[in-house]
Amino acid sequence: MKYEATETSPHGRDEELQWVRILSSGDPAKGMMLVLGQKLCTAFHEFEPAWRAGALNERQLPFFRERLTKRIKRVLITMKNNGLDTLAGFAELEALARETEAA
């Protein structure tokens, strides 16, 4: 069966096909990391438009910061538990966790 991408932009299409390859590779740890990583990416991508739209205010920022920090730490722990902490970008993800927690 051939997978048909739903994204039309070259970046989106390549990303979607990458997800398909990893999820169908039979490596559950990498598949789970892809899902968790995408959820993390979505959370960060949605912050700025939510702030701009007025959906967040300064009273809500500590709550949002804590949720983002927990999500990053979950990704890091899952990566460590499954031997994926040697992948490129792991150190940068750790730095993002520290910066988010300190923000």
ZAKOL-395340 format. One record per residue (C-alpha): x, y negated, z; residue in one letter; chain; residue number from 1. Coordinates in Angstrom, 3 decimals. Layout:
         x         y         z  r  c    k
         X         Y         Z  a  A  NUM
...
***
This chain:
         x         y         z  r  c    k
     0.000     0.000     0.000  m  A    1
     1.338    -3.420    -0.939  k  A    2
     0.767    -6.284     1.488  y  A    3
    -0.747    -9.427    -0.016  e  A    4
     0.325   -12.586     1.806  a  A    5
    -2.307   -15.156     2.782  t  A    6
     0.093   -18.091     2.910  e  A    7
     0.613   -20.097    -0.257  t  A    8
     3.584   -22.291     0.699  s  A    9
     6.970   -20.659     0.029  p  A   10
     8.022   -21.045     3.689  h  A   11
     4.774   -19.654     5.054  g  A   12
     4.709   -16.794     2.572  r  A   13
     8.315   -15.783     3.340  d  A   14
     7.601   -15.939     7.065  e  A   15
     4.477   -13.821     6.735  e  A   16
     6.288   -11.212     4.660  l  A   17
     9.093   -11.139     7.253  q  A   18
     6.506   -10.376     9.950  w  A   19
     5.062    -7.570     7.840  v  A   20
     8.491    -5.995     7.288  r  A   21
     9.347    -6.084    10.997  i  A   22
     5.942    -4.907    12.190  l  A   23
     5.947    -2.009     9.735  s  A   24
     9.571    -1.023    10.417  s  A   25
     8.671     1.341    13.260  g  A   26
    10.712    -0.632    15.832  d  A   27
     8.213    -1.507    18.592  p  A   28
    10.625    -3.786    20.471  a  A   29
    11.318    -5.958    17.439  k  A   30
     7.635    -5.966    16.531  g  A   31
     6.681    -7.108    20.019  m  A   32
     9.369    -9.789    19.962  m  A   33
     7.984   -11.048    16.686  l  A   34
     4.502   -11.345    18.181  v  A   35
     5.757   -13.023    21.377  l  A   36
     8.091   -15.298    19.419  g  A   37
     5.282   -16.392    17.142  q  A   38
     3.030   -17.132    20.115  k  A   39
     5.839   -19.185    21.650  l  A   40
     6.417   -21.039    18.399  c  A   41
     2.723   -21.823    18.090  t  A   42
     2.582   -23.201    21.636  a  A   43
     5.435   -25.622    20.951  f  A   44
     4.122   -26.614    17.530  h  A   45
     0.722   -27.475    19.000  e  A   46
     2.060   -29.650    21.816  f  A   47
     2.770   -32.784    19.760  e  A   48
    -0.563   -32.928    17.895  p  A   49
    -2.419   -32.235    21.152  a  A   50
    -0.550   -35.072    22.865  w  A   51
    -1.170   -37.424    19.936  r  A   52
    -4.879   -36.541    19.889  a  A   53
    -5.228   -37.329    23.586  g  A   54
    -5.897   -33.719    24.605  a  A   55
    -3.092   -33.960    27.159  l  A   56
    -2.344   -36.604    29.732  n  A   57
     0.389   -37.101    32.303  e  A   58
    -1.602   -35.270    34.993  r  A   59
    -1.793   -32.213    32.745  q  A   60
     1.855   -32.171    31.687  l  A   61
     3.149   -30.177    34.707  p  A   62
     0.570   -27.464    34.004  f  A   63
     1.493   -27.339    30.326  f  A   64
     5.241   -27.362    31.120  r  A   65
     4.778   -24.414    33.493  e  A   66
     2.824   -22.438    30.882  r  A   67
     5.487   -23.060    28.222  l  A   68
     8.270   -22.126    30.639  t  A   69
     6.522   -18.879    31.605  k  A   70
     6.016   -18.010    27.951  r  A   71
     9.692   -18.574    27.115  i  A   72
    10.800   -16.537    30.132  k  A   73
     8.511   -13.678    29.083  r  A   74
    10.157   -13.622    25.663  v  A   75
    13.635   -13.678    27.234  l  A   76
    12.839   -10.880    29.696  i  A   77
    11.302    -8.745    26.966  t  A   78
    14.353    -9.273    24.792  m  A   79
    16.732    -8.353    27.643  k  A   80
    14.700    -5.284    28.599  n  A   81
    14.854    -4.012    25.027  n  A   82
    18.490    -4.768    24.207  g  A   83
    17.610    -7.646    21.903  l  A   84
    19.513   -10.274    23.888  d  A   85
    22.449    -9.942    21.488  t  A   86
    20.412   -11.326    18.588  l  A   87
    21.362   -14.709    17.151  a  A   88
    19.371   -17.452    18.828  g  A   89
    19.052   -15.820    22.261  f  A   90
    21.379   -18.358    23.930  a  A   91
    19.450   -21.201    22.308  e  A   92
    16.194   -19.754    23.606  l  A   93
    17.688   -19.634    27.104  e  A   94
    18.675   -23.304    26.713  a  A   95
    15.146   -24.158    25.569  l  A   96
    13.782   -22.462    28.691  a  A   97
    16.075   -24.537    30.926  r  A   98
    15.225   -27.763    29.104  e  A   99
    11.494   -27.088    29.194  t  A  100
    11.571   -26.290    32.899  e  A  101
    13.529   -29.470    33.616  a  A  102
    11.375   -31.719    31.397  a  A  103
***
